[in-house]
Amino acid sequence: MKAITYNVPGDPSVLQITERPIPVVGANEVLIEVAAAGINRPDILQRQGKYPAPAGVVQDIPGLEVAGTILKTGVGVNEWQAGDRVCALVPGGGYAAYVAADAGSCLPIPRGFSLEEAAALPEVLFTVWHNVFQRGRLQPDENALIYGGSGGIGSMAIQLVHLTGAHAFTLASSSEKKEYCLKLGAEKAVGYDEREIQEELSNDSIDLILDSLGGKYTNINLELLKPEGRLVFINAMEGTKPALNILKLMTKRLHITGSTLRSRTKEFKSALAKDILKNAYPLLENKRFQTLVRYRFPVEKASEAHALMESRNFMGKIILYF
């Protein structure tokens, strides 16, 4: 099969097309003929040698989400059969013509979505649903601040927050990205400058913050949150060891948590997929939901797709198609 691999960590130019054996389908797995694969920041970090795949997962083929058609099912799989079209969360190996996926991490293609559009869903959908709605317990009419609103996770988070009847606010780095966020349903889009944040967003006004930066923004978040507010970390691109105003945390009775997805168990991901199918899919299939895909690259141009993501000069999601 055709796969995108790299021999040594490096810049996007290390990605290359190679031939690899089609994966063997294990128990409770399905073999998917991949139509498209989504690109995510962990793919960049893996290619750079900073975020290796978990043990037992192919190490030199990036890719955490795919969409395609099931060709074969393994022992113990009852919920899927050959011919079913699915999108799937995988721990690696997604940049390939075929991938073996845990059956519990697969979801049907939402009504009205193409395979390419569905390929951009699993990683951000699992991340947002768990961190905003399960871990963050967002309720209708609450205020949520989403960091990086124009990216893949932000584009998903803004729309789901809006469609559940809560109020989405976001941070974005340019006027074009701010306008994009507003079109997705954000009520206000603000720059990353500390003074602008303080001027545009009131202290004690936010119920939930989904933070991918950390660093100096941590204490800014503590000011913005209402008493009993929730701060959820999904990355820390500005630093993992910020100074923390513990007194502010105590007096406002704030809740700080965070999570990563790739290392979670198959059982966790399966349970999360069931919750998503029941509660998030009606939102995705709402006619107001806008596709996240804005950039499509043939698999042969994977290096160009990675370069675009690294430039940060993009909005929404980037996918590779086969």
C-alpha positions as CSV (number, residue, x, y, z in Angstrom):
1,M,0.0,0.0,0.0
2,K,1.0,3.7,-0.4
3,A,2.0,5.4,2.9
4,I,3.6,8.7,3.9
5,T,6.6,8.0,6.1
6,Y,9.8,9.6,7.3
7,N,13.2,8.1,8.0
8,V,14.5,10.6,10.4
9,P,12.9,13.5,12.3
10,G,13.0,16.8,10.6
11,D,11.2,19.5,8.6
12,P,8.3,18.8,6.2
13,S,10.7,17.7,3.5
14,V,11.5,14.4,5.3
15,L,8.0,13.1,4.5
16,Q,8.0,10.7,1.5
17,I,5.8,8.2,-0.2
18,T,6.8,4.6,0.4
19,E,5.2,1.1,-0.1
20,R,4.3,-0.7,3.1
21,P,2.4,-4.0,3.7
22,I,-1.3,-3.6,4.3
23,P,-1.9,-3.9,8.1
24,V,-3.1,-7.1,9.6
25,V,-6.5,-6.8,11.3
26,G,-6.4,-7.9,14.9
27,A,-9.3,-8.8,17.2
28,N,-11.8,-6.0,17.7
29,E,-10.3,-4.1,14.8
30,V,-11.5,-3.1,11.3
31,L,-9.4,-2.6,8.2
32,I,-10.3,0.8,6.5
33,E,-9.5,1.7,2.9
34,V,-8.6,5.3,3.5
35,A,-10.2,8.0,1.4
36,A,-8.8,11.0,3.4
37,A,-6.8,11.7,6.5
38,G,-6.9,14.8,8.7
39,I,-3.7,16.7,9.7
40,N,-3.3,17.7,13.3
41,R,-0.5,19.4,15.3
42,P,0.6,16.2,17.0
43,D,1.5,14.9,13.5
44,I,3.9,17.8,13.2
45,L,5.4,17.1,16.6
46,Q,5.8,13.4,15.8
47,R,7.5,14.2,12.5
48,Q,9.9,16.5,14.4
49,G,10.7,13.7,16.9
50,K,9.0,15.4,19.8
51,Y,5.9,13.2,20.2
52,P,6.5,9.5,19.4
53,A,3.6,7.2,18.8
54,P,2.6,5.0,21.7
55,A,4.3,1.6,22.1
56,G,3.0,-1.0,19.6
57,V,1.9,1.7,17.1
58,V,3.8,2.2,13.8
59,Q,6.3,4.9,14.5
60,D,7.1,6.5,11.1
61,I,3.6,6.9,9.6
62,P,1.8,9.9,11.2
63,G,-1.9,10.4,11.2
64,L,-4.5,10.3,14.0
65,E,-7.8,10.5,12.0
66,V,-9.2,9.0,8.8
67,A,-12.3,8.4,6.9
68,G,-13.0,5.6,4.4
69,T,-14.7,2.3,3.8
70,I,-14.3,-0.9,5.9
71,L,-12.9,-3.8,3.9
72,K,-12.5,-6.4,6.6
73,T,-13.5,-6.9,10.3
74,G,-11.5,-8.8,12.9
75,V,-12.7,-11.3,15.5
76,G,-15.1,-9.9,18.0
77,V,-16.4,-7.0,15.8
78,N,-20.2,-7.1,15.6
79,E,-21.2,-3.4,15.1
80,W,-19.5,-3.0,11.7
81,Q,-19.3,-4.9,8.5
82,A,-17.5,-4.7,5.2
83,G,-18.8,-1.8,3.1
84,D,-19.6,0.5,6.0
85,R,-18.3,4.0,5.6
86,V,-16.7,5.3,8.8
87,C,-14.4,7.9,10.2
88,A,-12.0,6.8,12.9
89,L,-9.6,8.0,15.6
90,V,-6.3,6.0,15.3
91,P,-3.2,6.3,17.5
92,G,-1.0,6.5,14.4
93,G,-0.6,5.3,10.8
94,G,-3.4,7.4,9.3
95,Y,-1.3,8.7,6.4
96,A,-1.7,5.4,4.5
97,A,-4.0,3.9,2.0
98,Y,-5.2,1.3,4.6
99,V,-5.2,1.5,8.3
100,A,-6.4,-0.9,11.1
101,A,-8.5,0.8,13.6
102,D,-10.1,-0.2,16.9
103,A,-13.8,-0.9,16.2
104,G,-14.8,1.2,19.2
105,S,-13.0,4.3,17.9
106,C,-15.0,4.3,14.7
107,L,-18.0,6.4,14.0
108,P,-20.5,6.5,11.0
109,I,-20.2,9.3,8.5
110,P,-22.5,12.0,9.7
111,R,-25.5,12.7,7.5
112,G,-24.6,15.3,4.8
113,F,-20.8,14.9,5.1
114,S,-18.5,13.7,2.4
115,L,-15.6,11.3,3.3
116,E,-13.1,14.2,3.0
117,E,-15.2,16.3,5.4
118,A,-15.6,13.4,7.8
119,A,-11.8,12.8,7.9
120,A,-11.4,16.1,9.7
121,L,-13.7,15.2,12.5
122,P,-12.5,12.5,14.9
123,E,-9.4,14.1,16.6
124,V,-11.0,17.5,17.2
125,L,-14.5,16.0,17.9
126,F,-13.2,13.6,20.6
127,T,-11.0,16.3,22.1
128,V,-13.7,19.0,22.2
129,W,-16.5,16.8,23.4
130,H,-14.5,15.3,26.2
131,N,-12.8,18.5,27.4
132,V,-15.6,21.0,27.0
133,F,-18.7,19.0,27.6
134,Q,-17.6,16.0,29.8
135,R,-14.6,17.3,31.7
136,G,-15.6,21.0,31.5
137,R,-19.4,20.4,32.1
138,L,-20.5,23.3,29.9
139,Q,-24.2,24.1,30.2
140,P,-26.5,26.1,28.0
141,D,-26.3,29.9,28.6
142,E,-22.8,29.6,30.1
143,N,-19.9,31.5,28.6
144,A,-16.9,29.6,27.1
145,L,-13.6,31.1,26.0
146,I,-11.8,29.0,23.3
147,Y,-8.2,29.6,22.6
148,G,-7.1,29.3,19.0
149,G,-10.6,29.7,17.6
150,S,-9.6,29.6,14.0
151,G,-7.8,26.2,14.2
152,G,-9.3,22.8,13.9
153,I,-10.1,22.3,17.6
154,G,-11.3,25.9,17.9
155,S,-13.5,25.7,14.8
156,M,-15.2,22.6,16.3
157,A,-15.4,24.0,19.8
158,I,-17.0,27.3,18.8
159,Q,-19.7,25.6,16.7
160,L,-20.6,23.0,19.4
161,V,-20.7,25.6,22.1
162,H,-22.9,27.8,20.0
163,L,-25.2,25.0,18.9
164,T,-25.8,23.8,22.5
165,G,-27.1,27.2,23.5
166,A,-24.0,28.4,25.3
167,H,-22.0,31.5,24.4
168,A,-18.6,31.2,22.6
169,F,-15.8,33.7,22.9
170,T,-12.4,33.2,21.4
171,L,-8.9,34.4,20.8
172,A,-7.5,34.7,17.3
173,S,-4.4,36.3,15.9
174,S,-5.6,38.3,12.9
175,S,-8.6,40.2,11.6
176,E,-9.2,37.5,9.0
177,K,-9.2,34.8,11.6
178,K,-11.4,36.8,13.9
179,E,-13.9,37.2,11.2
180,Y,-13.8,33.5,10.5
181,C,-14.5,32.7,14.1
182,L,-17.5,35.1,14.2
183,K,-19.0,33.4,11.2
184,L,-18.7,30.1,13.0
185,G,-20.8,31.4,15.9
186,A,-18.4,33.2,18.2
187,E,-20.0,36.2,19.9
188,K,-16.6,38.0,20.2
189,A,-13.1,37.3,18.9
190,V,-10.2,39.0,20.6
191,G,-6.4,39.2,19.9
192,Y,-3.8,37.6,22.2
193,D,-2.4,40.9,23.5
194,E,-3.0,41.0,27.3
195,R,-4.3,44.5,27.2
196,E,-6.8,43.7,24.5
197,I,-8.0,40.7,26.4
198,Q,-8.5,42.8,29.5
199,E,-10.3,45.5,27.5
200,E,-12.6,43.2,25.5
201,L,-13.3,40.4,28.1
202,S,-14.5,41.3,31.6
203,N,-13.0,39.7,34.7
204,D,-15.3,37.2,36.4
205,S,-17.3,36.7,33.1
206,I,-16.3,33.3,31.8
207,D,-17.6,29.9,33.0
208,L,-15.2,27.7,31.1
209,I,-11.9,28.2,29.3
210,L,-10.4,25.8,26.9
211,D,-6.7,26.7,26.9
212,S,-4.0,25.4,24.5
213,L,-1.3,27.9,25.5
214,G,-0.7,27.9,29.2
215,G,2.3,30.0,30.2
216,K,1.5,33.6,31.0
217,Y,-2.1,33.2,30.0
218,T,-2.8,31.0,33.0
219,N,-3.2,33.8,35.5
220,I,-5.1,35.9,32.9
221,N,-7.5,33.0,32.8
222,L,-7.9,33.0,36.6
223,E,-9.0,36.7,36.4
224,L,-11.5,36.0,33.6
225,L,-13.2,33.1,35.2
226,K,-16.3,33.4,37.3
227,P,-16.3,31.9,40.8
228,E,-16.5,28.1,40.4
229,G,-15.3,28.5,36.8
230,R,-13.4,25.7,35.0
231,L,-10.1,25.9,33.3
232,V,-9.3,23.0,31.0
233,F,-5.8,22.6,29.4
234,I,-5.4,20.7,26.2
235,N,-1.9,21.9,25.4
236,A,0.7,24.4,26.8
237,M,2.4,25.9,23.8
238,E,3.5,29.0,25.8
239,G,4.9,27.0,28.7
240,T,4.2,24.1,31.0
241,K,5.3,25.7,34.3
242,P,3.5,29.0,34.8
243,A,3.5,31.0,38.0
244,L,0.1,30.4,39.5
245,N,-1.9,32.8,41.7
246,I,-3.0,30.2,44.2
247,L,-4.9,32.8,46.4
248,K,-7.0,33.7,43.3
249,L,-7.6,30.0,42.7
250,M,-8.8,29.6,46.3
251,T,-10.9,32.7,46.7
252,K,-12.8,32.0,43.5
253,R,-13.0,28.3,44.1
254,L,-11.8,27.5,40.6
255,H,-11.4,24.1,39.0
256,I,-8.3,23.4,36.9
257,T,-8.0,20.2,34.9
258,G,-6.7,19.0,31.5
259,S,-6.2,15.9,29.4
260,T,-4.5,14.3,26.5
261,L,-6.2,11.9,24.1
262,R,-3.7,9.8,22.2
263,S,-2.6,7.8,25.3
264,R,-6.1,7.0,26.6
265,T,-7.3,3.4,26.6
266,K,-9.4,1.8,23.9
267,E,-12.2,1.4,26.4
268,F,-12.2,5.1,27.2
269,K,-12.3,6.1,23.5
270,S,-15.0,3.6,22.8
271,A,-17.2,5.0,25.6
272,L,-16.5,8.6,24.4
273,A,-17.4,7.6,20.8
274,K,-20.8,6.3,22.1
275,D,-21.5,9.6,23.9
276,I,-20.5,11.6,20.8
277,L,-22.8,9.5,18.6
278,K,-25.7,10.1,20.9
279,N,-25.2,13.7,21.9
280,A,-22.8,15.4,19.4
281,Y,-24.0,13.9,16.1
282,P,-27.3,15.7,16.2
283,L,-25.3,19.0,16.4
284,L,-23.0,18.0,13.5
285,E,-26.0,17.1,11.4
286,N,-27.7,20.4,12.1
287,K,-27.8,22.4,8.9
288,R,-26.0,25.3,10.7
289,F,-22.9,23.3,11.3
290,Q,-20.1,24.3,8.9
291,T,-17.5,21.9,7.5
292,L,-14.1,22.4,9.1
293,V,-12.2,21.5,5.9
294,R,-10.7,24.4,4.1
295,Y,-7.5,22.9,2.5
296,R,-7.2,19.7,0.6
297,F,-3.9,18.2,-0.5
298,P,-3.3,15.0,-2.5
299,V,-1.3,12.6,-0.4
300,E,1.8,13.1,-2.6
301,K,1.9,16.7,-1.3
302,A,1.9,15.8,2.4
303,S,5.1,17.9,2.9
304,E,3.3,21.0,1.6
305,A,0.3,20.3,3.9
306,H,2.6,20.1,6.9
307,A,4.4,23.3,5.9
308,L,1.1,25.1,5.8
309,M,0.2,23.9,9.3
310,E,3.6,24.9,10.7
311,S,3.2,28.4,9.2
312,R,0.0,28.9,11.3
313,N,-1.3,30.8,8.2
314,F,-4.4,28.6,8.0
315,M,-8.0,28.3,9.3
316,G,-10.1,25.3,10.0
317,K,-8.7,21.9,9.0
318,I,-6.2,20.5,6.5
319,I,-6.7,17.1,4.9
320,L,-4.8,14.7,2.7
321,Y,-6.8,12.7,0.1
322,F,-5.9,9.4,-1.6
